Amino acid sequence: MFVYQLCQGNVDESIHDDFFDLEHRILIKEIEGFSKFAMQFKYKRGERDVLIFATQEKIFEFNYVTKTIKDVVVFTTSLSRQPEFFLTDTA
């Protein structure tokens, strides 16, 4: 997983346009708990370092700076298939 940060270009320097700078590179396969998760994710409101993912068994938060996983909801009955789309109610 690659996490990029949007950087503002500076008129006084050679970079005039906005650009993306690589902030973090994470090898998902090396982190225990990452398997069969939906590729869609959400950012946790108010915390730019935390992403929210879903699997058949649970919804979990992943802090990509500390590389820690925290369960948000563990389903009592697992989903029958891997979630193809992870959609949430944002209201």
N, CA, C and O atoms as CSV, one atom per row, in Angstrom:
chain,resi,resn,atom,element,x,y,z
A,1,MET,N,N,0.850,-1.144,0.000
A,1,MET,CA,C,0.000,0.000,0.000
A,1,MET,C,C,0.909,1.223,0.000
A,1,MET,O,O,1.890,1.296,0.740
A,2,PHE,N,N,0.555,2.174,-0.847
A,2,PHE,CA,C,1.301,3.426,-0.918
A,2,PHE,C,C,0.391,4.551,-0.444
A,2,PHE,O,O,-0.739,4.675,-0.916
A,3,VAL,N,N,0.868,5.360,0.473
A,3,VAL,CA,C,0.115,6.505,0.972
A,3,VAL,C,C,0.853,7.757,0.514
A,3,VAL,O,O,2.024,7.966,0.832
A,4,TYR,N,N,0.135,8.580,-0.242
A,4,TYR,CA,C,0.711,9.810,-0.767
A,4,TYR,C,C,0.089,11.020,-0.072
A,4,TYR,O,O,-1.046,10.966,0.401
A,5,GLN,N,N,0.848,12.102,-0.021
A,5,GLN,CA,C,0.364,13.360,0.547
A,5,GLN,C,C,0.365,14.397,-0.568
A,5,GLN,O,O,1.329,14.513,-1.325
A,6,LEU,N,N,-0.728,15.149,-0.657
A,6,LEU,CA,C,-0.812,16.230,-1.630
A,6,LEU,C,C,0.002,17.417,-1.113
A,6,LEU,O,O,-0.238,17.908,-0.010
A,7,CYS,N,N,0.954,17.867,-1.910
A,7,CYS,CA,C,1.814,18.987,-1.529
A,7,CYS,C,C,1.525,20.178,-2.432
A,7,CYS,O,O,1.237,20.019,-3.618
A,8,GLN,N,N,1.604,21.350,-1.864
A,8,GLN,CA,C,1.369,22.580,-2.617
A,8,GLN,C,C,2.636,22.991,-3.350
A,8,GLN,O,O,3.728,22.981,-2.780
A,9,GLY,N,N,2.480,23.349,-4.611
A,9,GLY,CA,C,3.610,23.883,-5.359
A,9,GLY,C,C,3.946,25.277,-4.862
A,9,GLY,O,O,3.100,25.956,-4.280
A,10,ASN,N,N,5.168,25.700,-5.089
A,10,ASN,CA,C,5.615,27.009,-4.618
A,10,ASN,C,C,5.999,27.848,-5.827
A,10,ASN,O,O,6.798,27.411,-6.655
A,11,VAL,N,N,5.453,29.018,-5.935
A,11,VAL,CA,C,5.713,29.890,-7.087
A,11,VAL,C,C,7.170,30.338,-7.122
A,11,VAL,O,O,7.722,30.536,-8.204
A,12,ASP,N,N,7.805,30.502,-5.961
A,12,ASP,CA,C,9.184,31.007,-5.900
A,12,ASP,C,C,10.212,29.958,-6.303
A,12,ASP,O,O,11.339,30.304,-6.655
A,13,GLU,N,N,9.838,28.672,-6.258
A,13,GLU,CA,C,10.784,27.603,-6.589
A,13,GLU,C,C,10.441,27.031,-7.957
A,13,GLU,O,O,9.563,27.545,-8.650
A,14,SER,N,N,11.123,25.984,-8.337
A,14,SER,CA,C,10.929,25.400,-9.659
A,14,SER,C,C,9.624,24.605,-9.779
A,14,SER,O,O,9.164,24.353,-10.892
A,15,ILE,N,N,9.019,24.205,-8.651
A,15,ILE,CA,C,7.780,23.429,-8.683
A,15,ILE,C,C,6.615,24.408,-8.566
A,15,ILE,O,O,6.406,25.020,-7.519
A,16,HIS,N,N,5.861,24.545,-9.654
A,16,HIS,CA,C,4.757,25.505,-9.676
A,16,HIS,C,C,3.412,24.828,-9.456
A,16,HIS,O,O,2.479,25.468,-8.971
A,17,ASP,N,N,3.289,23.560,-9.798
A,17,ASP,CA,C,2.020,22.849,-9.678
A,17,ASP,C,C,1.995,22.018,-8.406
A,17,ASP,O,O,3.038,21.662,-7.858
A,18,ASP,N,N,0.773,21.713,-7.942
A,18,ASP,CA,C,0.630,20.797,-6.807
A,18,ASP,C,C,1.137,19.420,-7.223
A,18,ASP,O,O,1.065,19.064,-8.399
A,19,PHE,N,N,1.645,18.651,-6.279
A,19,PHE,CA,C,2.177,17.329,-6.585
A,19,PHE,C,C,1.936,16.395,-5.409
A,19,PHE,O,O,1.641,16.841,-4.300
A,20,PHE,N,N,2.063,15.085,-5.659
A,20,PHE,CA,C,1.921,14.079,-4.621
A,20,PHE,C,C,3.292,13.571,-4.210
A,20,PHE,O,O,4.139,13.277,-5.054
A,21,ASP,N,N,3.500,13.474,-2.905
A,21,ASP,CA,C,4.759,12.990,-2.352
A,21,ASP,C,C,4.490,11.697,-1.581
A,21,ASP,O,O,3.541,11.633,-0.799
A,22,LEU,N,N,5.314,10.670,-1.792
A,22,LEU,CA,C,5.149,9.400,-1.092
A,22,LEU,C,C,5.395,9.596,0.395
A,22,LEU,O,O,6.480,10.009,0.806
A,23,GLU,N,N,4.369,9.295,1.207
A,23,GLU,CA,C,4.477,9.474,2.656
A,23,GLU,C,C,4.828,8.161,3.351
A,23,GLU,O,O,5.691,8.135,4.228
A,24,HIS,N,N,4.156,7.058,2.960
A,24,HIS,CA,C,4.393,5.747,3.574
A,24,HIS,C,C,4.259,4.656,2.530
A,24,HIS,O,O,3.444,4.744,1.612
A,25,ARG,N,N,5.078,3.624,2.688
A,25,ARG,CA,C,4.981,2.404,1.887
A,25,ARG,C,C,4.812,1.255,2.872
A,25,ARG,O,O,5.685,1.008,3.704
A,26,ILE,N,N,3.674,0.548,2.775
A,26,ILE,CA,C,3.360,-0.509,3.733
A,26,ILE,C,C,3.221,-1.830,2.991
A,26,ILE,O,O,2.495,-1.915,2.001
A,27,LEU,N,N,3.918,-2.864,3.469
A,27,LEU,CA,C,3.768,-4.204,2.902
A,27,LEU,C,C,2.662,-4.917,3.671
A,27,LEU,O,O,2.878,-5.421,4.773
A,28,ILE,N,N,1.481,-4.949,3.074
A,28,ILE,CA,C,0.291,-5.511,3.718
A,28,ILE,C,C,0.489,-6.979,4.076
A,28,ILE,O,O,0.054,-7.417,5.141
A,29,LYS,N,N,1.137,-7.741,3.205
A,29,LYS,CA,C,1.279,-9.183,3.448
A,29,LYS,C,C,2.094,-9.493,4.705
A,29,LYS,O,O,2.014,-10.604,5.231
A,30,GLU,N,N,2.870,-8.536,5.188
A,30,GLU,CA,C,3.675,-8.748,6.392
A,30,GLU,C,C,2.921,-8.409,7.682
A,30,GLU,O,O,3.438,-8.644,8.775
A,31,ILE,N,N,1.702,-7.859,7.568
A,31,ILE,CA,C,0.947,-7.452,8.747
A,31,ILE,C,C,-0.118,-8.493,9.052
A,31,ILE,O,O,-1.000,-8.757,8.235
A,32,GLU,N,N,-0.023,-9.078,10.237
A,32,GLU,CA,C,-0.975,-10.100,10.648
A,32,GLU,C,C,-2.370,-9.482,10.778
A,32,GLU,O,O,-2.531,-8.416,11.371
A,33,GLY,N,N,-3.364,-10.154,10.227
A,33,GLY,CA,C,-4.732,-9.665,10.282
A,33,GLY,C,C,-5.231,-9.143,8.958
A,33,GLY,O,O,-6.435,-8.964,8.778
A,34,PHE,N,N,-4.325,-8.895,8.022
A,34,PHE,CA,C,-4.732,-8.438,6.700
A,34,PHE,C,C,-4.852,-9.633,5.764
A,34,PHE,O,O,-3.855,-10.109,5.222
A,35,SER,N,N,-6.075,-10.112,5.579
A,35,SER,CA,C,-6.333,-11.152,4.583
A,35,SER,C,C,-7.804,-11.103,4.219
A,35,SER,O,O,-8.665,-10.895,5.074
A,36,LYS,N,N,-8.075,-11.292,2.960
A,36,LYS,CA,C,-9.442,-11.305,2.429
A,36,LYS,C,C,-10.241,-10.080,2.851
A,36,LYS,O,O,-11.366,-10.199,3.336
A,37,PHE,N,N,-9.661,-8.917,2.665
A,37,PHE,CA,C,-10.340,-7.678,3.011
A,37,PHE,C,C,-10.785,-6.969,1.740
A,37,PHE,O,O,-10.197,-7.156,0.675
A,38,ALA,N,N,-11.825,-6.157,1.859
A,38,ALA,CA,C,-12.311,-5.369,0.729
A,38,ALA,C,C,-11.267,-4.309,0.379
A,38,ALA,O,O,-10.656,-3.719,1.270
A,39,MET,N,N,-11.071,-4.077,-0.880
A,39,MET,CA,C,-10.077,-3.091,-1.306
A,39,MET,C,C,-10.532,-1.658,-1.038
A,39,MET,O,O,-9.697,-0.757,-0.959
A,40,GLN,N,N,-11.831,-1.431,-0.897
A,40,GLN,CA,C,-12.311,-0.100,-0.553
A,40,GLN,C,C,-12.057,0.143,0.925
A,40,GLN,O,O,-12.112,-0.783,1.735
A,41,PHE,N,N,-11.783,1.372,1.266
A,41,PHE,CA,C,-11.545,1.724,2.660
A,41,PHE,C,C,-12.066,3.130,2.901
A,41,PHE,O,O,-12.367,3.868,1.963
A,42,LYS,N,N,-12.166,3.480,4.154
A,42,LYS,CA,C,-12.577,4.826,4.567
A,42,LYS,C,C,-11.522,5.369,5.505
A,42,LYS,O,O,-10.853,4.613,6.208
A,43,TYR,N,N,-11.376,6.689,5.512
A,43,TYR,CA,C,-10.543,7.330,6.531
A,43,TYR,C,C,-11.391,7.529,7.771
A,43,TYR,O,O,-12.567,7.878,7.669
A,44,LYS,N,N,-10.812,7.312,8.938
A,44,LYS,CA,C,-11.525,7.566,10.185
A,44,LYS,C,C,-11.637,9.074,10.350
A,44,LYS,O,O,-10.651,9.802,10.235
A,45,ARG,N,N,-12.836,9.521,10.617
A,45,ARG,CA,C,-13.099,10.954,10.742
A,45,ARG,C,C,-12.234,11.559,11.841
A,45,ARG,O,O,-12.244,11.094,12.981
A,46,GLY,N,N,-11.487,12.601,11.487
A,46,GLY,CA,C,-10.662,13.298,12.465
A,46,GLY,C,C,-9.277,12.706,12.678
A,46,GLY,O,O,-8.466,13.288,13.399
A,47,GLU,N,N,-8.989,11.555,12.062
A,47,GLU,CA,C,-7.668,10.926,12.226
A,47,GLU,C,C,-7.141,10.523,10.856
A,47,GLU,O,O,-7.556,9.504,10.304
A,48,ARG,N,N,-6.243,11.304,10.315
A,48,ARG,CA,C,-5.780,11.073,8.953
A,48,ARG,C,C,-4.858,9.856,8.812
A,48,ARG,O,O,-4.586,9.424,7.692
A,49,ASP,N,N,-4.379,9.304,9.914
A,49,ASP,CA,C,-3.480,8.152,9.860
A,49,ASP,C,C,-4.212,6.823,10.006
A,49,ASP,O,O,-3.570,5.773,9.994
A,50,VAL,N,N,-5.542,6.837,10.145
A,50,VAL,CA,C,-6.308,5.616,10.405
A,50,VAL,C,C,-7.262,5.340,9.247
A,50,VAL,O,O,-8.065,6.192,8.865
A,51,LEU,N,N,-7.155,4.120,8.694
A,51,LEU,CA,C,-8.034,3.666,7.622
A,51,LEU,C,C,-8.966,2.589,8.166
A,51,LEU,O,O,-8.586,1.846,9.071
A,52,ILE,N,N,-10.185,2.492,7.627
A,52,ILE,CA,C,-11.151,1.497,8.065
A,52,ILE,C,C,-11.394,0.519,6.927
A,52,ILE,O,O,-11.722,0.921,5.811
A,53,PHE,N,N,-11.229,-0.773,7.215
A,53,PHE,CA,C,-11.403,-1.850,6.237
A,53,PHE,C,C,-12.474,-2.823,6.723
A,53,PHE,O,O,-12.862,-2.802,7.891
A,54,ALA,N,N,-12.949,-3.684,5.806
A,54,ALA,CA,C,-13.925,-4.719,6.160
A,54,ALA,C,C,-13.468,-6.072,5.630
A,54,ALA,O,O,-12.866,-6.162,4.560
A,55,THR,N,N,-13.762,-7.129,6.398
A,55,THR,CA,C,-13.556,-8.517,5.976
A,55,THR,C,C,-14.856,-9.272,6.196
A,55,THR,O,O,-15.864,-8.678,6.577
A,56,GLN,N,N,-14.839,-10.573,5.958
A,56,GLN,CA,C,-16.012,-11.397,6.205
A,56,GLN,C,C,-16.359,-11.435,7.683
A,56,GLN,O,O,-17.532,-11.564,8.033
A,57,GLU,N,N,-15.388,-11.329,8.540
A,57,GLU,CA,C,-15.590,-11.499,9.975
A,57,GLU,C,C,-15.747,-10.201,10.759
A,57,GLU,O,O,-16.348,-10.196,11.833
A,58,LYS,N,N,-15.203,-9.083,10.224
A,58,LYS,CA,C,-15.160,-7.877,11.057
A,58,LYS,C,C,-14.928,-6.617,10.238
A,58,LYS,O,O,-14.620,-6.662,9.047
A,59,ILE,N,N,-15.088,-5.498,10.921
A,59,ILE,CA,C,-14.658,-4.189,10.427
A,59,ILE,C,C,-13.536,-3.753,11.360
A,59,ILE,O,O,-13.678,-3.818,12.581
A,60,PHE,N,N,-12.430,-3.311,10.790
A,60,PHE,CA,C,-11.283,-2.959,11.630
A,60,PHE,C,C,-10.618,-1.676,11.172
A,60,PHE,O,O,-10.748,-1.261,10.020
A,61,GLU,N,N,-9.901,-1.057,12.104
A,61,GLU,CA,C,-9.133,0.148,11.828
A,61,GLU,C,C,-7.660,-0.232,11.684
A,61,GLU,O,O,-7.154,-1.106,12.387
A,62,PHE,N,N,-6.995,0.441,10.765
A,62,PHE,CA,C,-5.565,0.219,10.555
A,62,PHE,C,C,-4.856,1.564,10.604
A,62,PHE,O,O,-5.119,2.444,9.784
A,63,ASN,N,N,-3.959,1.717,11.567
A,63,ASN,CA,C,-3.132,2.918,11.658
A,63,ASN,C,C,-1.872,2.644,10.840
A,63,ASN,O,O,-1.036,1.827,11.228
A,64,TYR,N,N,-1.742,3.333,9.708
A,64,TYR,CA,C,-0.618,3.034,8.810
A,64,TYR,C,C,0.708,3.618,9.292
A,64,TYR,O,O,1.757,3.271,8.749
A,65,VAL,N,N,0.690,4.482,10.279
A,65,VAL,CA,C,1.945,5.006,10.835
A,65,VAL,C,C,2.518,4.008,11.837
A,65,VAL,O,O,3.698,3.662,11.774
A,66,THR,N,N,1.664,3.540,12.776
A,66,THR,CA,C,2.123,2.594,13.797
A,66,THR,C,C,1.956,1.142,13.357
A,66,THR,O,O,2.456,0.230,14.015
A,67,LYS,N,N,1.244,0.924,12.231
A,67,LYS,CA,C,0.979,-0.412,11.666
A,67,LYS,C,C,0.245,-1.308,12.657
A,67,LYS,O,O,0.546,-2.495,12.785
A,68,THR,N,N,-0.726,-0.716,13.358
A,68,THR,CA,C,-1.528,-1.474,14.316
A,68,THR,C,C,-2.953,-1.635,13.799
A,68,THR,O,O,-3.466,-0.779,13.079
A,69,ILE,N,N,-3.582,-2.743,14.177
A,69,ILE,CA,C,-4.960,-3.050,13.799
A,69,ILE,C,C,-5.812,-3.090,15.059
A,69,ILE,O,O,-5.413,-3.650,16.080
A,70,LYS,N,N,-6.995,-2.486,14.967
A,70,LYS,CA,C,-7.933,-2.478,16.094
A,70,LYS,C,C,-9.314,-2.856,15.556
A,70,LYS,O,O,-9.817,-2.216,14.632
A,71,ASP,N,N,-9.924,-3.891,16.131
A,71,ASP,CA,C,-11.264,-4.306,15.716
A,71,ASP,C,C,-12.278,-3.254,16.128
A,71,ASP,O,O,-12.255,-2.758,17.255
A,72,VAL,N,N,-13.181,-2.915,15.190
A,72,VAL,CA,C,-14.269,-1.984,15.472
A,72,VAL,C,C,-15.541,-2.777,15.749
A,72,VAL,O,O,-16.219,-2.553,16.752
A,73,VAL,N,N,-15.860,-3.711,14.843
A,73,VAL,CA,C,-17.034,-4.569,14.978
A,73,VAL,C,C,-16.641,-5.969,14.544
A,73,VAL,O,O,-16.043,-6.144,13.482
A,74,VAL,N,N,-16.970,-6.970,15.353
A,74,VAL,CA,C,-16.788,-8.367,14.974
A,74,VAL,C,C,-18.189,-8.938,14.788
A,74,VAL,O,O,-18.999,-8.920,15.714
A,75,PHE,N,N,-18.476,-9.449,13.578
A,75,PHE,CA,C,-19.806,-9.958,13.263
A,75,PHE,C,C,-20.074,-11.259,14.014
A,75,PHE,O,O,-19.186,-12.104,14.128
A,76,THR,N,N,-21.287,-11.424,14.524
A,76,THR,CA,C,-21.643,-12.680,15.192
A,76,THR,C,C,-21.779,-13.803,14.174
A,76,THR,O,O,-21.476,-14.957,14.477
A,77,THR,N,N,-22.237,-13.472,12.961
A,77,THR,CA,C,-22.298,-14.420,11.849
A,77,THR,C,C,-21.464,-13.844,10.720
A,77,THR,O,O,-21.736,-12.738,10.252
A,78,SER,N,N,-20.462,-14.572,10.279
A,78,SER,CA,C,-19.584,-14.074,9.213
A,78,SER,C,C,-20.369,-13.896,7.919
A,78,SER,O,O,-21.349,-14.598,7.672
A,79,LEU,N,N,-19.930,-12.961,7.106
A,79,LEU,CA,C,-20.529,-12.775,5.797
A,79,LEU,C,C,-20.244,-13.999,4.938
A,79,LEU,O,O,-19.236,-14.677,5.137
A,80,SER,N,N,-21.116,-14.280,3.996
A,80,SER,CA,C,-20.956,-15.500,3.197
A,80,SER,C,C,-19.844,-15.373,2.162
A,80,SER,O,O,-19.262,-16.377,1.753
A,81,ARG,N,N,-19.545,-14.149,1.735
A,81,ARG,CA,C,-18.461,-13.922,0.783
A,81,ARG,C,C,-17.658,-12.709,1.216
A,81,ARG,O,O,-18.101,-11.901,2.033
A,82,GLN,N,N,-16.469,-12.604,0.650
A,82,GLN,CA,C,-15.666,-11.410,0.931
A,82,GLN,C,C,-16.455,-10.194,0.470
A,82,GLN,O,O,-17.042,-10.217,-0.611
A,83,PRO,N,N,-16.481,-9.148,1.256
A,83,PRO,CA,C,-17.204,-7.954,0.790
A,83,PRO,C,C,-16.532,-7.388,-0.456
A,83,PRO,O,O,-15.349,-7.047,-0.443
A,84,GLU,N,N,-17.312,-7.294,-1.533
A,84,GLU,CA,C,-16.759,-6.724,-2.759
A,84,GLU,C,C,-16.725,-5.202,-2.679
A,84,GLU,O,O,-15.858,-4.552,-3.263
A,85,PHE,N,N,-17.692,-4.647,-1.940
A,85,PHE,CA,C,-17.763,-3.201,-1.783
A,85,PHE,C,C,-17.969,-2.884,-0.306
A,85,PHE,O,O,-18.794,-3.507,0.362
A,86,PHE,N,N,-17.233,-1.936,0.184
A,86,PHE,CA,C,-17.357,-1.538,1.582
A,86,PHE,C,C,-17.988,-0.156,1.589
A,86,PHE,O,O,-17.297,0.852,1.440
A,87,LEU,N,N,-19.307,-0.113,1.763
A,87,LEU,CA,C,-20.035,1.148,1.760
A,87,LEU,C,C,-20.580,1.397,3.155
A,87,LEU,O,O,-21.076,0.481,3.811
A,88,THR,N,N,-20.484,2.640,3.603
A,88,THR,CA,C,-20.967,2.989,4.932
A,88,THR,C,C,-21.976,4.112,4.832
A,88,THR,O,O,-22.029,4.828,3.832
A,89,ASP,N,N,-22.767,4.261,5.862
A,89,ASP,CA,C,-23.698,5.367,5.959
A,89,ASP,C,C,-22.946,6.544,6.538
A,89,ASP,O,O,-22.507,6.502,7.687
A,90,THR,N,N,-22.796,7.588,5.753
A,90,THR,CA,C,-21.999,8.723,6.190
A,90,THR,C,C,-22.830,9.814,6.838
A,90,THR,O,O,-22.296,10.862,7.201
A,91,ALA,N,N,-24.118,9.590,6.987
A,91,ALA,CA,C,-24.991,10.624,7.585
A,91,ALA,C,C,-24.799,10.718,9.073
A,91,ALA,O,O,-25.451,11.531,9.729
